[in-house]
Amino acid sequence: MNDSPTSIFLALRPGGAARFLLERGLRLLVPLAFGILVLAPPQIYLERLTRGEFRGSFFQFLPRYFKDDLAWTGVHLWNPVRRLFGLKTRKANPR
């Protein structure tokens, strides 16, 4: 049984939906932004270097990162957002 709906129901009671969304947003979206802006650029830079897709320094890479390679598609960074709404990933049913 999934306890997320129960937890959300209980969390909504004291301050209402607006307070709940604000608290969840601060708790989950701030780390997401940190990951996108601080943690992902060095990882993507090193990936581009090792694959030969970019030549240059990290500081030369940063404008390209924010223009073309921004990690919005980083699935691992979206896990906290999915948790905001109590969503789980589906696992294949073993037969």
Steps between C-alpha positions, in 0.01 A plus 500: 500500500621850418531733800558818293130593464449459874805712577388770259150501648638543851747770389223700330294538814700754712565773244301413193604428144688827438729453799553134412605584142731779617672275753532214253623735230774640721597159629518332158552761229794674671710181496388437141623846397827441687551175314430657161713809559790363710530122480408422139732742309828329603353156426380600154827684431703189580265287291540732199880500543532123518277451195691762304189716457662809657851638526575781738492598864212458737440876496479495121247218529265677744330729245435196280359309796249772582408540134493144366578238764292612798419189701123534491486154354701347786254241621679456832450871573123473451455235770437761774233665282329166449506449877327836544192346343543154654576336166697179471672346202341191358698183522466220253283218628712186535325192367 
